[in-house]
Amino acid sequence: MTTSTFRGSTARKTARRVASHLVLMAGALFFIFPLVFLISTSLKSSRQMAKWPPELIPDPWIWRNYVDVFLYAPMHKYLLNTIRIVIPSLFGAMVTSSLAAYAFARMQAPGRDLLFLILLSTMMLPGVVTLIPTYIIFSKIGWIGTFRPLVVPTLAGSPFFIFLMRQFFMTIPMDLEDAALIDGCGRFRIWISIMMPLATPALATVSVFAFMGAWNDYMRPLIYLSNKMQYTLSLGQQVFVRDHGSEWGMLMAASTMMIAPVIVIFFFAQKSFIQGITMTGIKG
C-alpha cells in the first residue's frame, strides 16, 4: 500500500467517523431538548412563559415552583407510597429472581428445562389478559385498597429478570463453582459469594428495569388503590394535572421531580446496564 493510498483510506475513515459523530450529536440534541425545555419551564414565572420568542434560560430562576408543589399537593406522601412499592420490586429483581436464575442455570433436576420453557411462555401473555382474574383473586382475599397487590407479586420475582440473570450466569465458567464445591461451599454460599459479585452488570440491568417499572407504574395503582393518601407519584401527578393544570410552572416542577430519580439512577448505572444487556445473550 502506497503512502497516498494509506492517507486516502485514513482520511475516509476520519470523515466517516466525524459524520457519524455529527449525526449522533444531532440526534442527542433532538431527544434532550424536551427535557431541557421541561426543566427551563419549571424555573419560570407565568410572565416569563408568556414571552415570545420563548427564553430557554430563565431570568431570574423561580425556585418557588418546586416549593409550591408540596404546598398544593401531598407530594411527600406520594413519594413515600412509591418507595413502599419500589423497594419490594428491587428485592424481587435482585434476590428472588437471581436465586431462581441460579437454579435454572446451574442445578440439575428432572424437568428443569421444561419448567424454564413454561416460565418463558408466561412472558408471552399480555398483562391485560390476566388483569381481571388477578383482580378477582385479590378482591376475594380482601386486598383491594391496600398495597399488597402491588408488593406481594413483585417479591416472587419476574420471568424476564430470571431469564436475564440465567443467561448471565451461563457465561460464568463452571471451574469457579467446581472449585468452591471442592472446598466445601454449599449452593447458597456459592450464589452469594461467587455468582452475585460476578453478576454485577446483570444486577444493575434488572435493578434499573425494576426501578423504572415500579416508579412509573400507573395502571396497577389506579386499579387497586382507592384512598388518595395511598396514591403513588404517577397517580398523584395525574391528580395534580386535574387540579392545577393551568399552573404550568408547578406542573413542570412536579414532572421534573418525577423523572429526576430515573435519570440519575440510569446515569450512574449506565455502564453496568449496557454491559449486562450485551452479555446476557452470549450463551444460551
Buried (B, 14 or more C-beta within 10 A) or exposed (E): EEEEEEEEEEEEEEEEEEEEEEEEEEEEEEEEEEEEEBBBBBBBBEEBBEEEEEEEEBEEBBEBBBEBBBEBBBBEBBBEBBEBBBBBBBBBBBBBBBBBBBBBBBEEEEEEEEEBEEBBEEEEEEEEEEEEEBBEEBEEEEBBBBBBBBBBBBEEBBBBBBBBBBBBBBBBEEEEBEEBBEEEBEBEEBBBEBBBEBBEBBBBBBBBBBBBBBBBBEEBBBBBBEEEEBBBBBBBBEBBEEEBEEBBBBBBBBBBBBBEBBEEBBEEBEEBBEBBBEBBEEEE
